[in-house]
Amino acid sequence: MSGQASLVISKSLVAINSASSVFARLVNFVVLLWVYQFLLRHLSAEEFAVLPLVNSLMVFGPLFFSFFIGGIARYMVDAYAKGDVEGMRRVTSSLFPVLAGVSCILLPLGVLFAANIEKVFNVSPGMLGDARLMFSLLLFSFTYQTVIVPFTSAYAVSLRYYEKNLLDVIRDLVRAALTVGMLLILGPSVIWVVIAAVIAESLTNTIMLFRSFRIVPELGFEWRLFSWPLAREMTRFGFWTTLDRLGAIMHTHAATLILNLTSTAADVTAYYVGATFFRQIESTIKLAAMPLLPIVTAMNAVADNARLGAAVLRGGRYALWAALILAVPLAIYADIFVRLYMGPGYETAAWILIMFMVTFPFSQPTILLASTAMAKKAVREFFLPAFMFQCLGFVLMLILAYVFELGAVGVTMALMLVTIVSQLSFFWQLCLRLTQRSFKDFASNTLVRGMVPAAIGALAWAAMRITFPPESWGTLITQGIIGASIYLLVLFGQCLDMDERKDMQSLLGRIRS
């Protein structure tokens, strides 16, 4: 690597990375849809509720380790963009010993917790053994994945997300095959979901480890390059990203734990399924935006503020387009969708789904705010207020669940209100300040053009639902496709700017040729 910036900013590469990210997530989502429906039709609510509980508990593992690894991508990309080979190896050599030491402490504590899980949470006696095994397996898998993180960052620094996403697709296909096979051959049980996930995840992480050393050989480990000051600096940086992860946990997963202690298994299941659709849409969009983090970091490194601001506004517009084409019909057809998907007894899931979908018009315009804050080292300005808002949401969830006994609907209402208030009162303004853009630019380039297709599409979906209420999957899917077609016609016909139209014409030209 030369001393010049080695990070090449290419629209086509970013598009390929984002598209492959979305495809990988869609494969995973389709598998989840089938698996959850299969389990819901064959298991009681008490049996199924173990899966949400274990998954919600496991999100505290990433929270713990993000304290140490939260800043690695930012520091690796910065060194790579500057051509600092030794700096890259210093990052990996400083972080790996810390992660290995922390893992040796975390594992026995996690196993001890698994052995006594019934003393903290409500677990059906017949599911206690499965719950312990599921938690232990996920713990070992996650620890392995975290320890090798310093050596698998090659995909981020070299912008080879498309290759990582290909591995993710293969992982999801393997997991799907294992899950379906075990469910059909060995019988319906939530434990097969976890076993299949652990096997597929471990194989993928091992392949990624070996491939990373081929892509970026500079990722090696040398004791002489260990730097405690650098490890401490990355830890301080990671402290703020840890707050962000803690906020994300309180945003959705903490609700599952609260409901486990205060409500019924049916309420836990209804919330978990409704929240799953929200998390899948949100995580898909964030995954598609992930390739832009190195781009934003590189733009900031060379002080290209004009392009950085334009990229952030454009990213918010794209996120709105991607989210609302799913969120709007899910909100309009929520009760019909839940009845067809989950069956009777889960009517509250429709209200949960609607409230989650309502948050997207407020949260997606600032999809790149966290990346911008990290690129500009303004992590405290973003992550501390984010954490405070999430704490407010957590308190509100407790009040609505414990005091008013509103159950799943109450905790979801708390999340919706905090999301809307925090975005309107703080995060939109912070985004404009960091990108040095005016609200007029934000409104015209992101909000209006991002929401016009959704407004027209909503009218079409609502009219079809009122006129011909769907009674089957076929009718529901048909109306969904018709509305989505109108949505896309408005988007491509009225909402693209000049550069986007040129890119679209160029793409169509290549397809025809």
C-alpha positions in Angstrom: 0.0 0.0 0.0 1.3 3.4 -0.8 1.2 6.5 1.3 -1.8 7.8 -0.6 -5.4 7.1 0.5 -6.1 3.5 -0.6 -9.9 3.6 -0.2 -11.5 3.9 -3.6 -15.0 5.5 -3.5 -17.1 4.0 -6.3 -20.8 4.3 -6.8 -21.0 0.9 -8.4 -19.1 -0.8 -5.7 -21.2 0.8 -3.0 -24.4 -0.2 -4.9 -23.1 -3.8 -5.3 -22.2 -4.0 -1.6 -25.6 -2.6 -0.5 -27.6 -4.8 -2.9 -25.8 -7.9 -1.8 -26.4 -6.9 1.9 -30.1 -6.6 1.2 -30.2 -10.0 -0.7 -28.4 -11.7 2.2 -30.9 -10.2 4.7 -33.9 -11.2 2.6 -32.8 -14.8 2.5 -32.6 -14.8 6.3 -35.9 -13.1 6.6 -37.7 -15.6 4.4 -36.3 -18.4 6.4 -37.4 -16.8 9.7 -40.9 -16.3 8.3 -41.3 -20.0 7.6 -39.6 -21.2 10.8 -41.6 -19.0 13.1 -44.9 -19.8 11.5 -44.1 -23.5 11.6 -43.3 -23.3 15.3 -46.3 -21.1 16.1 -48.6 -23.7 14.5 -47.0 -26.7 16.3 -45.9 -25.4 19.7 -47.8 -23.8 22.6 -47.1 -20.2 23.5 -45.1 -21.3 26.6 -42.8 -23.5 24.5 -42.2 -20.8 21.8 -41.6 -18.1 24.4 -38.3 -19.7 25.4 -36.8 -18.6 22.0 -37.5 -14.9 22.5 -36.2 -15.0 26.1 -32.9 -16.7 25.1 -32.4 -14.4 22.1 -33.1 -11.3 24.2 -30.6 -12.4 26.9 -27.9 -13.0 24.3 -28.0 -9.5 23.0 -26.2 -8.5 26.3 -23.1 -10.4 25.0 -22.5 -8.0 22.1 -23.2 -5.1 24.5 -20.4 -6.2 26.8 -17.9 -6.8 24.0 -18.8 -3.6 22.1 -17.1 -1.7 24.9 -13.8 -3.1 23.4 -14.6 -3.5 19.7 -16.9 -0.6 19.0 -14.2 1.5 17.4 -12.2 -1.0 15.5 -13.8 -0.4 12.1 -13.3 3.3 12.4 -9.6 3.0 13.3 -8.9 0.3 10.8 -10.5 2.2 7.9 -8.7 5.4 8.9 -5.3 3.7 8.9 -6.1 1.9 5.6 -7.3 5.1 3.9 -4.0 6.7 4.9 -1.9 3.7 3.8 -0.6 3.1 7.3 0.2 -0.6 7.2 1.9 -0.7 10.6 -1.0 1.3 12.1 -3.4 -1.4 10.9 -1.4 -4.2 12.5 -1.0 -2.1 15.7 -4.8 -2.0 16.0 -5.2 -5.7 15.7 -2.2 -6.4 18.0 -3.5 -4.1 20.7 -7.1 -5.4 20.7 -6.7 -9.2 20.4 -5.1 -9.8 23.8 -7.8 -7.7 25.5 -10.6 -9.6 23.9 -9.0 -13.0 24.7 -8.6 -12.0 28.3 -12.2 -10.7 28.7 -13.5 -13.9 27.0 -11.9 -16.1 29.6 -13.9 -14.2 32.2 -17.2 -14.0 30.4 -17.5 -17.7 29.5 -17.6 -19.2 33.0 -20.0 -16.4 34.2 -22.3 -17.1 31.2 -22.3 -20.8 31.9 -23.1 -20.1 35.6 -26.0 -17.9 34.6 -27.4 -20.6 32.2 -27.4 -23.1 35.0 -29.5 -20.8 37.1 -31.7 -19.1 34.5 -34.9 -20.2 36.1 -34.1 -18.3 39.3 -34.2 -15.0 37.3 -36.8 -15.5 34.6 -40.0 -17.4 34.1 -39.2 -20.6 32.2 -41.6 -23.5 31.8 -40.2 -26.5 33.8 -40.4 -28.7 30.7 -38.3 -26.2 28.7 -35.6 -25.6 31.4 -33.0 -28.0 29.9 -33.5 -26.6 26.4 -33.2 -23.1 27.7 -29.9 -23.8 29.4 -28.5 -25.6 26.4 -29.6 -22.9 23.9 -28.1 -20.1 26.0 -24.8 -21.9 26.4 -24.5 -22.7 22.7 -25.2 -19.1 21.7 -22.7 -17.9 24.3 -19.8 -20.1 23.0 -20.6 -19.1 19.4 -20.7 -15.4 20.1 -17.5 -15.5 22.1 -15.6 -17.2 19.2 -17.0 -14.6 16.8 -15.9 -11.7 19.0 -12.4 -12.9 19.7 -11.6 -13.1 15.9 -13.2 -9.7 15.1 -9.8 -7.8 14.9 -8.8 -10.3 12.1 -12.0 -10.2 10.1 -12.2 -6.5 9.5 -10.7 -6.9 6.0 -14.2 -6.8 4.5 -14.8 -3.4 5.9 -11.5 -1.7 5.1 -11.3 -3.1 1.6 -15.1 -2.5 0.9 -15.5 -6.2 0.0 -18.9 -6.4 1.5 -20.3 -8.2 -1.5 -18.0 -11.2 -0.6 -19.0 -11.1 3.0 -22.6 -10.9 2.0 -22.1 -14.0 -0.3 -20.8 -15.8 2.7 -23.8 -14.6 4.7 -26.2 -15.9 2.1 -24.4 -19.3 2.1 -24.6 -19.3 5.9 -28.3 -18.5 5.9 -28.9 -21.3 3.3 -27.0 -23.8 5.4 -28.8 -22.7 8.5 -32.1 -22.9 6.7 -31.4 -26.4 5.4 -30.3 -27.6 8.9 -33.3 -25.9 10.6 -35.9 -27.2 8.2 -34.3 -30.7 8.2 -34.3 -31.0 11.9 -37.8 -29.6 12.3 -39.2 -32.0 9.8 -37.1 -35.1 10.7 -36.6 -34.7 14.5 -39.9 -32.8 15.2 -40.9 -29.3 16.1 -38.7 -27.7 18.9 -37.1 -24.3 19.3 -33.8 -25.8 20.2 -33.2 -26.9 16.5 -33.3 -23.2 15.5 -30.4 -22.4 17.9 -28.3 -25.5 17.0 -28.6 -24.8 13.3 -27.7 -21.2 13.8 -24.6 -22.0 15.9 -23.3 -24.6 13.4 -23.8 -22.3 10.4 -22.4 -19.2 12.2 -19.2 -21.0 13.4 -18.4 -22.3 10.0 -18.9 -18.9 8.4 -16.7 -17.1 11.0 -13.9 -19.6 10.4 -14.0 -19.1 6.6 -14.1 -15.3 7.1 -11.0 -15.5 9.3 -8.9 -17.3 6.7 -10.2 -15.1 3.9 -9.5 -11.9 5.8 -5.8 -12.8 6.0 -5.8 -13.3 2.2 -7.5 -10.0 1.5 -5.5 -7.9 3.9 -2.3 -9.6 5.0 -1.5 -6.7 7.3 -4.1 -7.9 9.8 -1.5 -10.1 11.6 -0.6 -10.1 15.3 2.7 -8.9 16.7 3.4 -8.6 20.4 5.9 -5.7 19.8 3.1 -3.6 18.3 0.8 -4.0 21.3 -0.1 -0.5 22.5 -2.0 -0.1 25.7 -2.6 3.6 25.0 -4.2 2.7 21.7 -6.3 -0.1 23.3 -7.4 2.4 25.9 -8.3 5.0 23.2 -10.3 2.4 21.3 -12.0 1.4 24.6 -13.0 5.0 25.3 -14.3 5.2 21.7 -16.1 2.0 22.2 -17.7 3.2 25.4 -20.0 5.5 23.4 -20.9 2.8 20.9 -21.6 0.6 23.8 -24.2 3.1 25.0 -25.7 3.0 21.5 -26.0 -0.8 21.7 -27.4 -0.6 25.2 -30.0 1.8 23.8 -30.8 -0.6 21.0 -31.3 -3.4 23.5 -33.7 -1.3 25.6 -35.4 -0.2 22.3 -36.7 -3.7 21.5 -35.1 -6.6 23.5 -35.6 -5.3 27.0 -39.3 -5.3 26.4 -39.2 -9.1 26.0 -37.6 -9.5 29.4 -40.1 -7.1 31.0 -43.0 -9.0 29.5 -41.5 -12.3 30.6 -41.8 -11.1 34.2 -45.1 -9.2 34.0 -47.3 -10.7 31.3 -48.3 -14.0 29.7 -46.4 -16.2 27.3 -48.9 -15.3 24.5 -48.1 -11.6 25.1 -44.4 -12.3 24.9 -44.9 -14.2 21.6 -47.2 -11.5 20.1 -44.6 -8.8 20.9 -41.7 -10.9 19.7 -43.2 -11.7 16.3 -44.4 -8.1 15.8 -40.9 -6.7 16.8 -39.2 -9.3 14.6 -40.7 -7.7 11.4 -39.6 -4.3 12.7 -36.1 -5.5 13.4 -35.7 -7.3 10.1 -36.7 -4.2 8.1 -34.5 -1.9 10.2 -31.5 -4.2 10.2 -31.8 -4.8 6.5 -31.6 -1.1 5.8 -28.8 -0.6 8.3 -26.9 -3.5 6.6 -27.4 -1.9 3.2 -26.1 1.4 4.6 -23.1 -0.3 6.3 -20.9 -0.1 3.1 -21.2 3.7 3.4 -19.4 3.9 6.8 -15.9 3.6 5.2 -17.0 6.1 2.5 -18.2 8.6 5.1 -15.0 8.1 7.1 -12.9 8.6 4.1 -14.7 11.7 3.0 -14.2 13.2 6.5 -10.6 12.2 6.5 -10.0 14.3 3.3 -12.3 17.1 4.5 -14.8 16.6 1.7 -17.7 18.1 3.7 -19.9 18.9 0.6 -20.0 15.3 -0.6 -20.3 14.0 2.9 -23.4 16.1 3.5 -25.0 15.2 0.2 -24.3 11.5 0.9 -26.1 11.7 4.3 -29.2 13.4 2.9 -29.3 10.9 0.0 -28.9 8.0 2.4 -31.8 9.2 4.5 -34.0 9.4 1.3 -33.0 5.9 0.2 -33.7 4.5 3.7 -37.2 6.1 3.6 -37.9 4.5 0.2 -36.7 1.1 1.3 -38.5 1.1 4.7 -41.9 2.6 3.7 -42.5 0.3 0.8 -42.9 -2.4 3.4 -43.9 -0.4 6.5 -47.0 1.2 4.9 -48.7 -2.0 3.7 -47.8 -3.8 6.9 -49.5 -1.1 8.9 -52.6 -0.9 6.7 -53.1 -4.7 6.5 -51.7 -5.5 10.0 -54.7 -7.3 11.4 -55.2 -9.4 8.3 -51.6 -10.2 8.1 -51.4 -11.3 11.7 -54.5 -13.5 11.4 -53.2 -15.2 8.3 -49.6 -15.6 9.7 -50.1 -16.4 13.4 -53.6 -17.7 13.6 -56.1 -16.9 16.4 -55.1 -15.7 19.9 -52.5 -13.1 18.9 -54.7 -10.1 18.0 -52.5 -7.7 19.9 -49.6 -8.4 17.5 -51.4 -6.2 14.9 -51.3 -3.1 17.1 -47.7 -3.9 17.9 -46.9 -4.1 14.2 -48.7 -0.8 13.5 -46.8 1.1 16.2 -43.4 -0.2 15.1 -44.1 0.7 11.5 -45.2 4.2 12.4 -41.6 4.9 13.7 -39.9 4.5 10.3 -40.8 7.9 8.8 -39.1 9.6 11.8 -36.0 7.3 12.2 -34.9 6.6 8.7 -34.1 10.2 7.5 -31.1 10.1 9.9 -29.9 6.6 9.0 -26.3 7.7 8.5 -26.2 10.0 11.6 -24.3 7.4 13.7 -21.8 6.8 10.9 -21.3 10.5 10.5 -20.8 11.0 14.2 -18.2 8.2 14.3 -16.4 9.6 11.3 -16.2 13.0 12.8 -15.3 11.6 16.3 -18.5 13.2 17.6 -19.5 10.0 19.4 -20.3 11.7 22.7 -22.6 14.2 21.0 -24.6 11.4 19.4 -24.4 8.3 21.7 -24.9 10.0 25.1 -28.3 11.7 24.1 -29.3 8.5 22.3 -28.7 6.5 25.5 -30.6 9.0 27.6 -33.6 8.8 25.3 -33.5 5.1 25.4 -33.4 5.2 29.2 -36.5 7.3 29.1 -38.1 4.7 26.9 -37.1 1.9 29.3 -38.7 3.8 32.3 -41.8 4.4 30.3 -42.0 0.7 29.4 -41.8 -0.2 33.0 -44.5 2.3 33.9 -46.9 1.1 31.2 -46.2 -2.6 31.9 -46.1 -2.7 35.7 -48.3 0.2 36.7 -50.9 0.4 34.0 -50.6 -3.4 33.0 -50.8 -2.6 29.3 -48.6 -5.5 28.4 -47.1 -5.8 24.9 -49.1 -2.9 23.6 -47.9 -0.7 26.4 -44.1 -1.4 25.9 -44.5 -0.9 22.2 -46.3 2.4 22.7 -43.4 3.6 24.9 -40.9 2.7 22.2 -42.9 4.5 19.5 -43.3 7.7 21.5 -39.6 7.9 22.5 -38.5 7.3 18.9 -40.7 10.1 17.5 -39.9 12.6 20.2 -36.2 12.0 20.1 -35.9 12.3 16.3 -38.0 15.5 16.1 -36.5 17.2 19.1 -32.8 16.3 18.8 -31.5 13.9 16.1 -32.7 15.7 13.1 -31.1 18.9 14.3 -27.8 17.1 15.2 -27.7 15.6 11.7 -28.0 19.0 10.1 -25.3 20.4 12.3 -22.8 17.6 11.6 -23.4 17.7 7.9 -23.6 21.5 7.7 -26.9 21.4 5.9 -30.0 23.5 6.3 -33.4 22.2 7.2 -34.7 23.3 3.8 -32.2 21.0 2.1 -33.1 18.2 4.5 -36.9 18.7 3.9 -36.7 18.9 0.1 -34.0 16.3 -0.6 -34.8 13.7 2.1 -38.3 14.2 3.7 -40.5 15.2 0.8 -38.9 13.1 -1.9 -38.5 10.2 0.5 -42.2 10.2 1.6 -44.1 11.1 -1.5 -44.2 7.5 -2.9 -45.4 6.3 0.5 -48.2 8.8 0.6 -49.5 7.8 -2.9 -49.0 4.1 -2.2 -50.9 4.4 1.1 -53.9 5.8 -0.7 -53.8 2.8 -3.2 -53.4 0.2 -0.5 -56.1 1.7 1.7 -58.5 1.9 -1.2 -58.0 -1.7 -2.1 -58.4 -2.9 1.5 -61.6 -1.0 1.9 -63.1 -2.1 -1.4 -61.8 -5.7 -1.5 -60.8 -6.8 2.0 -58.3 -9.7 1.6 -59.4 -13.1 3.0 -56.4 -15.2 1.8 -52.7 -14.9 1.2 -53.3 -14.7 -2.5 -55.5 -11.6 -2.3 -53.2 -10.0 0.2 -50.1 -10.6 -1.9 -51.8 -9.4 -5.0 -52.9 -6.1 -3.4 -49.4 -5.7 -2.0 -47.8 -6.0 -5.4 -50.3 -3.6 -7.0 -49.6 -1.0 -4.4 -45.9 -1.5 -4.5 -46.0 -1.1 -8.3 -47.7 2.3 -7.9 -45.2 3.2 -5.2 -42.2 2.4 -7.5 -43.8 4.3 -10.5 -44.1 7.4 -8.3 -40.6 6.9 -7.0 -38.8 6.5 -10.4 -41.1 9.0 -12.2 -41.1 11.9 -9.8 -38.5 11.5 -7.0 -35.1 10.9 -8.6 -32.6 13.8 -9.0 -30.6 14.4 -12.2 -27.6 12.2 -11.1 -29.9 9.4 -10.1 -31.7 9.5 -13.4 -28.4 9.4 -15.2 -27.3 6.4 -13.1 -30.6 4.7 -13.8 -30.3 5.3 -17.5 -26.7 4.0 -17.5 -27.8 0.9 -15.6 -30.7 0.2 -18.0 -28.3 0.7 -20.9 -25.9 -1.9 -19.5 -28.8 -4.3 -19.0 -30.0 -3.9 -22.6 -26.5 -4.4 -24.0 
